[in-house]
Amino acid sequence: IVPVGLYNGGFLGIAQLIRHFMESWFGISFGSTNIAGILYFVLNIPLLAVSLKRFGKEFLAKTIYCVCWYSLFLTVVPIADHLLVDEHLTACVAGGVICGIGAGMTLLSGGSGGGEEILGLLLMQKHSNLSVGKVSAMLNIFIFGTCAIIFSISIMLTMLIITKKQGLEKIIFEKVNRGVTKWNAYGAYKNEEREILMTVVSKSEFLQLRRLLLAADPEVFIIIEENVFVVGNFQKRVN
């Protein structure tokens, strides 16, 4: 999940957000240490304190044991410096399945992994219509809603534009203010000269450009590649 730039749900997601705020807002650098594991442990301390009077000693001991190891592994195991899965949806599904299996194993063993699991169990004692799953879902709505506000959620597209008409790059410059890579080419069938333009835009920008490019050149040929991963000097915008 992390190498593809995604965030976890639950208390680990909250820990990741706090780490982001500490690094980007306050300029605190943690080097190669994943501080999210330590923050996860700190966030669990109040819940564990409340659980002393609500749950049995065996449950609490197993939960503390699990939280300690969980936090340790999150801190010392390095984040992969390459994409284990290069497709976002596959990464989400795989990460969700693995996390779900882990949470189920800890609950079935008579303990929990802390965080939203403890919070869910505590709330279930007061509200019988709640469950750990429902509490996790509500917490995740808050976390991912926060991510949607502070991060770019636009889907990026690569546009490959093949045209006989010159000057179409000006439309891209003027209407969406994106950079363009341009080169000359020849059609293999008639050996006619063409221009090839390549740019990366958001989905909303693509819809606008498609209409304008077709109006400027009804014979334009556009190839689209969705969900590209962009690194370097590129401005992501929320639209």
C-alpha positions in Angstrom: 0.0 0.0 0.0 2.7 2.5 1.0 5.1 2.2 -2.0 2.3 3.2 -4.4 1.6 6.4 -2.4 -1.6 5.2 -0.6 -2.7 5.5 3.0 -4.0 2.8 5.3 -7.3 3.0 7.1 -7.9 2.9 10.9 -5.5 4.2 13.5 -2.5 3.4 11.3 -3.9 5.8 8.7 -4.3 8.4 11.4 -0.6 7.8 12.4 0.4 8.2 8.8 -1.5 11.5 8.5 0.1 12.8 11.7 3.5 11.9 10.3 2.7 13.8 7.1 1.7 16.9 9.1 4.9 16.7 11.2 7.1 16.4 8.1 5.3 18.9 5.8 3.9 21.5 8.2 6.6 21.5 10.9 9.6 20.4 8.8 10.5 17.6 11.1 12.6 14.9 9.4 12.7 11.3 10.6 15.2 10.1 8.0 14.6 6.5 7.0 12.7 5.7 10.2 9.0 5.0 9.7 7.6 7.1 12.6 4.1 5.9 11.9 4.7 2.7 14.0 5.7 4.8 17.0 2.7 7.1 16.6 0.5 4.1 16.3 1.7 2.8 19.7 1.2 6.3 21.3 -2.4 6.5 19.9 -3.2 3.1 21.5 -2.1 4.1 25.0 -5.4 5.9 25.9 -7.5 3.0 24.5 -5.4 0.4 26.4 -5.9 2.4 29.6 -9.7 2.5 29.2 -9.7 -1.2 28.4 -8.2 -2.1 31.8 -11.7 -1.9 33.4 -13.7 -3.1 30.4 -12.0 -6.3 29.3 -10.3 -9.3 30.9 -6.6 -9.4 31.7 -6.0 -12.1 29.1 -7.5 -10.0 26.3 -5.6 -6.9 27.4 -2.3 -8.8 27.7 -2.7 -10.3 24.2 -3.6 -6.9 22.8 -0.6 -5.2 24.4 1.6 -8.0 23.1 0.2 -7.5 19.6 0.3 -3.7 19.6 4.0 -3.8 20.7 5.0 -6.1 17.9 2.9 -4.3 15.4 4.5 -1.0 16.2 7.9 -2.5 16.2 7.6 -4.1 12.8 6.1 -0.9 11.4 9.1 1.0 12.6 12.0 -1.3 11.8 10.8 -3.0 8.6 11.8 -0.6 5.7 9.3 0.6 3.2 10.1 -0.9 -0.2 11.9 1.5 -2.5 10.2 0.0 -5.6 6.6 -0.9 -6.5 5.7 -4.3 -5.3 2.4 -3.9 -7.2 2.3 -1.3 -9.9 -1.5 -1.0 -10.2 -3.3 1.0 -7.5 -6.5 -1.1 -7.4 -4.6 -4.4 -7.1 -2.5 -2.9 -4.3 -5.7 -1.7 -2.5 -7.3 -5.2 -2.8 -4.2 -7.1 -1.8 -3.5 -4.8 1.1 -7.1 -4.9 2.3 -7.2 -8.7 2.2 -3.9 -9.0 4.1 -5.0 -6.5 6.7 -8.4 -8.1 7.1 -6.8 -11.5 7.6 -4.5 -10.1 10.2 -7.3 -8.4 12.1 -9.4 -11.6 12.0 -6.5 -13.7 13.4 -5.9 -11.4 16.3 -9.6 -11.2 17.2 -10.1 -15.0 16.9 -7.1 -15.6 19.2 -8.8 -13.6 22.0 -6.9 -10.3 21.5 -6.8 -7.4 19.0 -4.3 -5.4 17.0 -5.4 -2.2 18.9 -6.7 0.9 17.3 -10.1 0.7 15.7 -10.5 -2.8 16.9 -10.4 -1.8 20.6 -12.5 1.3 19.8 -15.1 -0.9 18.1 -15.3 -3.3 21.0 -15.7 -0.4 23.5 -18.5 1.2 21.5 -20.2 -2.2 21.0 -20.7 -2.4 24.8 -22.8 0.8 24.7 -24.4 0.5 21.3 -25.5 -3.0 20.3 -26.1 -2.0 16.7 -22.5 -1.2 16.2 -19.7 -3.6 15.2 -15.9 -3.5 14.7 -16.5 -3.3 11.0 -19.0 -0.4 11.2 -16.7 1.6 13.5 -13.7 1.0 11.2 -15.8 2.1 8.2 -16.8 5.3 9.9 -13.3 6.0 11.0 -12.0 5.4 7.4 -14.5 7.8 6.0 -12.9 10.5 8.2 -9.4 9.4 7.2 -9.9 9.2 3.5 -12.0 12.3 3.5 -9.0 14.1 5.1 -6.7 12.7 2.4 -9.1 13.8 -0.3 -8.8 17.4 1.1 -5.1 17.6 1.6 -3.9 15.5 -1.4 -4.5 15.6 -5.1 -7.2 13.0 -6.0 -7.3 13.8 -9.7 -6.8 10.9 -12.1 -3.8 11.7 -14.4 -3.9 10.8 -18.1 -1.2 10.7 -20.8 -2.5 12.2 -24.0 -0.7 11.3 -27.3 -2.1 13.6 -30.0 -1.4 12.9 -33.7 -2.4 15.7 -36.1 -1.6 17.2 -39.5 -2.5 20.7 -38.2 0.2 22.8 -36.7 -0.1 24.8 -33.6 -2.4 22.6 -31.5 0.0 22.8 -28.6 -1.1 26.4 -28.1 -4.5 25.1 -27.1 -2.9 23.0 -24.3 -0.7 25.9 -23.2 -3.6 28.4 -23.1 -6.5 26.3 -21.8 -4.9 24.0 -19.2 -1.3 25.4 -18.9 0.4 22.1 -19.3 3.8 21.3 -20.8 3.9 19.5 -24.2 6.5 17.3 -25.8 6.5 17.6 -29.6 8.1 15.8 -32.4 7.6 15.4 -36.2 6.6 12.2 -37.8 5.3 10.7 -41.1 2.3 8.5 -41.7 3.5 5.2 -43.1 0.6 4.8 -45.6 0.7 8.1 -47.4 4.0 9.4 -46.1 2.3 12.6 -45.0 4.0 14.8 -42.4 2.3 14.9 -39.0 3.0 16.3 -35.5 2.9 14.2 -32.4 2.2 16.0 -29.1 2.4 14.3 -25.7 1.2 15.8 -22.4 -0.1 14.7 -19.0 -3.3 16.1 -17.7 -6.1 15.5 -15.2 -9.3 13.8 -16.3 -11.3 17.0 -16.2 -8.5 18.8 -18.2 -8.7 15.9 -20.8 -12.4 16.3 -21.3 -11.9 20.0 -21.9 -9.0 19.5 -24.3 -10.7 16.7 -26.2 -13.6 19.0 -27.2 -11.2 21.9 -28.1 -8.8 19.7 -30.1 -11.6 18.1 -32.1 -13.0 21.5 -32.8 -9.6 22.7 -34.1 -8.9 19.5 -36.1 -11.8 17.1 -36.7 -9.3 14.5 -38.0 -7.0 14.6 -34.9 -6.1 11.2 -33.5 -5.8 11.0 -29.7 -4.5 8.1 -27.6 -5.2 8.0 -23.9 -3.4 6.1 -21.1 -5.1 6.3 -17.7 -3.7 6.3 -14.1 -0.1 7.2 -15.0 2.5 7.5 -12.2 4.2 10.9 -12.5 7.5 11.7 -10.8 9.5 14.9 -11.0 8.6 18.4 -12.1 4.9 18.1 -12.5 2.1 20.0 -10.9 -0.8 17.9 -9.6 -4.0 19.8 -9.2 -7.3 19.0 -7.4 -10.1 19.4 -9.9 
